[in-house]
Amino acid sequence: MAVGSMTPAEARAALQGGATLIDVRGRDEYARERIEGAVNLPLADLGAQALPSGPLIFHCRSGMRTKGCGPALEAAAKGAPCHVLDGGLDAWKASGFETVIDRGQPLEIGRQVQLAAGSLVLLGVVLGVFVIPAFLLLSAFVGTGLMFAGATGWCGLAHLFRRMPWNRGLA
């Protein structure tokens, strides 16, 4: 059975008919904003947990993550009808449907990494130009780390931030 797609209106009707909505975003993203009643099951954990029986609707923020994972979603559904929410959470909101927002949550881990890496690169350049040129190595080190993260999918800075006190409830 192939993974189909649903508009937000179709998904809402399916949810009222008993379908289960599964949010495949990370816990930190889910904690900040979610569709009420959605079950959080990050893509990385998809095969490790049994899914509810009945029709399943998977979604992420924009729909791109879920569209690219059709075979994995289908395998996790184990024969149950499964669909992707076309346009994800963004399309849900654009359709005028409500979401649950928790403004007390920290920034998403990815944004924390971007802020820290950008700050370290800027600091390395400023110190390298105005203090000691060897500080440019800090920028080179951060750039190398970002390239490694892009090539392997493993980011040491993201793992470090997940362990920070303000993010502990999200890990």
C-alpha positions in Angstrom: 0.0 0.0 0.0 1.5 3.3 -1.0 1.7 6.4 1.2 -0.9 8.9 0.1 -1.2 12.6 0.8 -4.0 14.6 2.4 -4.8 18.2 2.5 -5.3 19.7 6.0 -9.1 19.7 5.5 -9.0 16.0 4.5 -6.7 15.2 7.4 -9.0 17.0 9.9 -12.0 15.0 8.7 -10.0 11.8 8.9 -8.9 12.7 12.5 -12.6 13.2 13.4 -13.2 9.8 11.9 -10.6 8.1 14.1 -7.3 8.4 12.3 -4.2 9.0 14.3 -1.9 12.0 13.6 1.8 11.3 14.1 4.2 14.2 14.3 7.7 13.0 13.1 9.5 16.1 14.1 12.0 16.2 17.0 10.9 16.5 20.6 12.1 20.0 20.8 10.1 21.1 17.8 7.0 19.2 19.0 7.2 20.8 22.4 7.2 24.3 21.0 4.2 23.9 18.6 2.0 21.0 17.7 -1.4 20.0 16.4 -3.6 19.1 19.3 -3.9 15.3 19.7 -0.8 14.6 17.6 1.5 11.8 18.8 5.2 12.7 18.7 7.3 10.0 17.2 10.5 11.4 15.7 11.6 9.7 12.4 14.7 8.3 14.2 12.4 6.4 16.6 9.9 5.3 13.9 10.7 1.6 13.9 11.3 1.2 17.6 7.7 1.7 18.8 4.4 0.1 17.8 2.1 2.5 16.1 -1.7 2.6 16.8 -3.9 0.6 14.6 -6.1 2.2 12.0 -5.4 5.0 9.5 -2.3 7.0 10.2 -1.4 10.5 9.1 2.2 11.6 9.4 3.4 15.2 9.4 6.4 17.4 10.0 6.7 21.2 9.7 6.6 21.7 5.9 5.9 18.2 4.6 9.3 17.7 3.1 10.7 15.3 5.8 7.6 13.1 5.6 7.4 13.1 1.8 11.0 11.9 1.6 10.4 9.0 4.0 7.5 7.3 2.3 9.0 3.7 2.4 9.9 4.1 6.0 6.5 5.4 7.0 4.8 2.6 5.0 7.0 0.0 6.8 6.3 1.4 10.2 2.5 1.4 9.5 2.6 -2.4 8.9 -0.2 -2.4 6.5 -2.4 0.2 8.0 -3.5 3.0 5.6 -1.1 5.8 5.9 -0.9 9.3 4.5 1.3 12.4 4.7 -0.2 15.8 5.7 0.5 17.8 2.5 2.4 20.9 3.6 2.7 19.8 7.2 2.1 22.0 10.2 2.6 25.1 8.1 -0.3 24.1 5.7 -2.4 23.2 8.7 -2.0 26.7 10.2 -2.4 28.4 6.7 -5.8 26.6 6.5 -6.9 28.4 9.6 -6.7 25.3 11.9 -5.4 25.9 15.5 -2.2 24.6 17.0 -0.9 24.3 20.6 1.9 26.7 21.2 4.2 26.7 24.3 6.2 29.9 24.2 8.0 28.8 27.4 10.1 26.3 25.5 13.7 27.0 24.4 14.7 27.6 20.8 14.9 24.5 18.6 18.2 22.7 19.0 19.1 23.4 15.3 18.6 27.2 15.9 20.7 27.0 19.1 23.5 25.4 17.1 23.3 28.0 14.4 23.5 30.8 16.9 26.4 29.3 18.7 28.4 28.3 15.6 27.8 31.7 14.0 28.9 33.5 17.2 32.1 31.4 17.5 33.0 32.0 13.8 32.4 35.8 14.2 34.4 35.8 17.5 37.3 33.9 15.9 37.4 36.3 12.9 37.2 39.4 15.1 39.9 38.2 17.5 42.0 36.9 14.6 41.9 40.3 12.9 42.3 42.5 15.9 44.1 40.5 18.6 46.1 37.4 17.4 45.8 35.8 14.0 45.8 32.3 15.6 42.2 33.0 16.7 41.2 32.4 13.1 41.7 28.7 13.9 38.6 28.9 16.0 36.6 29.8 12.9 38.3 27.0 11.0 37.5 24.5 13.8 33.8 25.5 13.8 33.6 25.3 10.0 35.2 21.9 10.0 32.6 20.7 12.6 29.7 22.0 10.5 31.1 20.3 7.4 31.4 17.0 9.4 27.9 17.4 10.7 26.6 17.9 7.2 28.5 15.0 5.8 27.7 12.5 8.6 24.4 13.7 10.1 26.1 13.8 13.6 26.6 17.2 15.2 28.6 17.3 18.4 27.3 20.8 19.2 23.7 19.6 18.9 24.4 16.7 21.3 26.0 19.1 23.7 23.0 21.5 23.6 20.6 18.6 24.2 22.3 18.1 27.6 22.1 21.7 28.6 19.8 22.3 31.6 17.3 24.4 29.6 16.9 21.5 27.1 16.9 18.5 29.4 13.1 17.9 29.3 13.3 17.8 25.5 16.0 15.1 25.0 
